């Protein structure tokens, strides 16, 4: 009887682990989609801004905007890396 209870506990732990892995993989998929959408959005807006206002923006403005975009990409990349580490620790 004790082994049956122990087997059930192991099965519950395995199911919990599988569930956690599934959730982590889904989160990774969602985050990758969001990052790709953000990169696409940033790319579209960068080219749109450059086309519309090249004469209005100074070199300093371009540099500032470039730094802002790089910061956003670094932030999004760090989120993905954190999620990858989280997934690796679960698996």
N, C-alpha and C positions, 0 to 999 in steps of 0.2 A: 504494500500500500504506500509506503514511504517513497518508493522509487517512482510510482505513478505521479505523486504530488511533485516530486523533484523534476520529472520529465515535463510536467505541465508548466512549472516555473521556467525551465529552460526554453520551452516553446514560446512562452509569453515574452521572455527577454529577446529571443530571436525575432519575433514579430515586431516588438518595439524597435529593435535595431533596424530592421528592414524598413519600417515606417519612417524612422528618422533619416535614413539614407534617401528614401524616395522624396521626402520633403526637401532635403538639402539639394538633391539633384534638380528638383523643380525650381527651387529658389535660384540655383545657378543658371538654369535655362532662362528664367525671367530676367535676371540681372544682365545676362549676356545680350538678351534682346533689347533691354533698356539702354545699355551702353552703345549698342549698334545704332539704335534710333537717335541717341544723343549725338554720336559722332556724325551721323548723316545730317541731323539738324544743324549742328555746328558748321559742317562743311557747306551746307546750302546757304546758311546765313552769312558765312564768311564771304563766299563768292558774291552773294547778293549785295552785301554791304560794299564790297570793293567795286562792283560794277556801278552801283548807284551814286556812290559818294567819293570816288577816288579823288576828285578835285577838292573836296571839302575836308578830307582828313589829312592831317599832317603825318610825317614819319613817326612822331611821338605817339599820336593816336593809334597808328597801326601797331607800334611796339606794345603799347598798353593793352590793346585788344588781344594781341597774340599771347601776352603773358596771362591774361585772364583765361583764355581758352586752354592754355597749357595747364593752368592750375585746375581747371574743371576736369580735364582728361586725367591728370594725376589723381585727383580725388576719386573719380569713377574707377580707375584702375586699382586703387587701394581697396575699394569696396570688393571688387572681384577677387583680389588676392586674399582678402580676409575670408570670403566665402569659400574659396578653394581650400584654404587651411582648415576651415571648419569642416568641410566635407572630408578632407583627408583624415582628420582626427576621428570622425564618425566611422569611417571605413577602416 
